[in-house]
Each structure stands twice: as structure tokens, then as C-alpha cells.
Amino acid sequence: MSPEESFQCFCCGVCCSKYQVQMTVNEAHNIADKLRIEWDEFENDYLDGAWPGTRTVLLGHREGHCVFLEAQPDNRVFFCRIQKFKPESCIQWNADADKKDCQEGLEQLWDLGTDAEGQFTGDPGKVRELNAFLETLNPER
């Protein structure tokens, strides 16, 4: 797979379900400000109060995933409500055909896998459907 054809996130939500996002207090304030949520409400409703950090905080989980992850009607795709201003740790996460979490999402939600080159494998109709979905996320691809 060439660099311009790198493995693209297909919005399975596995990473946002397994892990809690650690971020700086400044990042948390930025998110609260962008969402126009008062800090006290944001702290109570969106952060994990069990985290003892003073310089960093953890985003909370609700219903088994990040509080900002929203399932789409087909329950195979999940979108992030704070995608445009998400924390640095989320920005640094890159989907990859070799990542166990990405493989898990492909298997669970699309019944697909990947080959050694990172190409989707499985039922050709499902591969076409996933590729068509990916085109809607990134039409220039």
C-alpha cells in the first residue's frame, strides 16, 4: 500500500471504547469552551472524576465508550462529536491495518479482515460497501 493509499480510519469506535482519553486541563477547557459548556458542568458530566490528576484529566465513558462518540443509525459507524477540536492524544492515534483494535472493528462490524499489504479481505460486496463508505469520509482519496 503506497503512502497516499494509507489505511484509513473507518470509524468503528473500538479505540474510543477501549481507552479513555487523557488530556491536559487546558485541552479540556478548550473543548468545554467550544461546546459552550460551563466548566463545572463539563467536569461533572464529561470527565472521569476518579482520575486524581491536577494537570491532566480523563474523558469519561458512558454506555461503554467515550462520552463524545455517537453511534450512527447502522451501528457500524461511530462519529466523534469533537472531531474538529479533539485532544492531542486522539490526534496522535492513527488507524492501521496492523493495529489489533482496527482489526477487531473490521471483524466485528464489517466481517472483514486485511491482508499483508493492508488491503481489506472478505466478501467482495462488503469490501465494496466499506470502500464506498470511506469515499464519503474522504472524497479526494
C-alpha positions in Angstrom: 0.0 0.0 0.0 1.5 3.3 -1.0 1.7 6.3 1.4 -1.2 8.1 -0.4 -3.3 4.9 0.0 -2.6 4.5 3.7 -5.1 2.7 5.9 -7.9 5.0 6.7 -9.9 5.0 9.9 -13.3 3.5 9.2 -15.0 4.9 12.4 -15.6 1.6 14.1 -15.2 3.2 17.6 -13.2 0.3 19.1 -10.3 2.6 20.2 -12.9 5.1 21.8 -14.5 2.2 23.6 -11.3 0.5 24.9 -9.4 3.5 26.0 -10.0 6.7 28.0 -8.5 9.8 26.6 -6.0 11.6 28.8 -5.6 15.3 28.1 -4.4 18.4 29.6 -6.7 20.6 31.7 -6.2 23.3 29.0 -7.4 20.9 26.3 -10.4 20.1 28.5 -11.2 23.8 28.9 -10.9 24.3 25.2 -13.4 21.5 24.5 -15.8 22.9 27.1 -15.5 26.4 25.6 -16.0 25.1 22.0 -19.2 23.3 23.2 -20.3 26.3 25.2 -20.5 24.2 28.4 -19.7 25.7 31.8 -16.6 24.2 33.3 -18.4 22.8 36.4 -20.9 21.0 34.2 -18.2 19.8 31.8 -16.2 18.5 34.7 -19.1 16.7 36.3 -20.7 15.3 33.1 -17.8 14.6 30.7 -14.7 13.9 32.8 -13.9 10.8 34.9 -13.9 12.0 38.5 -11.9 9.1 39.6 -8.8 10.4 37.9 -6.6 12.2 40.5 -4.7 14.4 38.1 -4.3 18.1 38.6 -2.6 18.8 35.2 -4.4 16.2 33.2 -7.9 14.7 33.1 -9.6 11.7 31.6 -12.6 11.9 29.4 -15.4 9.9 30.8 -17.1 6.8 29.3 -20.8 6.4 29.0 -22.6 3.3 27.6 -19.2 1.6 27.1 -17.4 4.3 25.1 -16.2 7.9 25.1 -18.9 10.4 26.0 -18.3 12.2 22.7 -18.7 9.1 20.5 -22.0 8.8 18.7 -23.3 5.7 17.0 -24.8 6.2 13.6 -28.1 4.6 12.6 -26.5 1.4 11.2 -24.5 0.9 14.5 -21.4 0.1 12.3 -20.1 3.6 12.2 -19.4 6.0 15.1 -18.6 9.7 14.8 -16.8 11.9 17.2 -18.7 15.0 18.3 -15.4 16.8 19.0 -13.6 15.7 15.9 -12.6 19.3 14.9 -11.1 20.1 18.2 -10.2 16.7 19.8 -7.3 16.3 22.2 -3.8 15.7 21.1 -3.8 12.1 22.2 -6.7 11.4 19.8 -4.9 13.3 17.0 -1.9 11.1 17.6 -3.9 7.9 17.3 -3.6 6.5 13.7 -5.7 3.8 12.3 -3.5 1.0 11.0 -4.1 -2.4 9.4 -1.7 -3.9 11.9 -3.5 -2.5 15.0 -5.4 -5.1 16.9 -8.2 -2.6 17.6 -8.7 -1.8 13.9 -8.6 -5.5 13.1 -11.2 -6.1 15.8 -13.5 -3.3 14.4 -13.2 -4.7 10.9 -14.2 -8.2 12.0 -17.0 -7.2 14.4 -18.7 -4.5 12.4 -17.9 -5.3 8.7 -17.0 -9.1 8.9 -13.7 -8.2 7.0 -10.0 -8.6 7.6 -6.8 -7.3 6.0 -4.0 -8.9 4.0 -0.3 -8.4 4.4 -0.5 -5.2 2.3 -3.3 -3.8 4.5 -6.0 -4.3 1.8 -9.5 -5.3 3.0 -10.3 -9.0 2.6 -13.5 -10.9 2.8 -16.8 -10.8 1.0 -16.3 -8.6 -2.1 -19.7 -6.9 -1.6 -18.8 -5.9 1.9 -15.3 -4.7 0.8 -17.1 -2.5 -1.9 -19.5 -1.2 0.7 -16.7 -0.3 3.1 -14.7 1.4 0.4 -17.8 3.4 -0.7 -18.3 4.5 2.9 -14.6 5.5 3.1 -15.1 7.6 -0.1 -17.8 9.6 1.7 -15.4 10.4 4.5 -12.6 11.5 2.2 -13.7 12.1 -1.4 -10.2 13.1 -2.5 -8.9 9.7 -1.7 
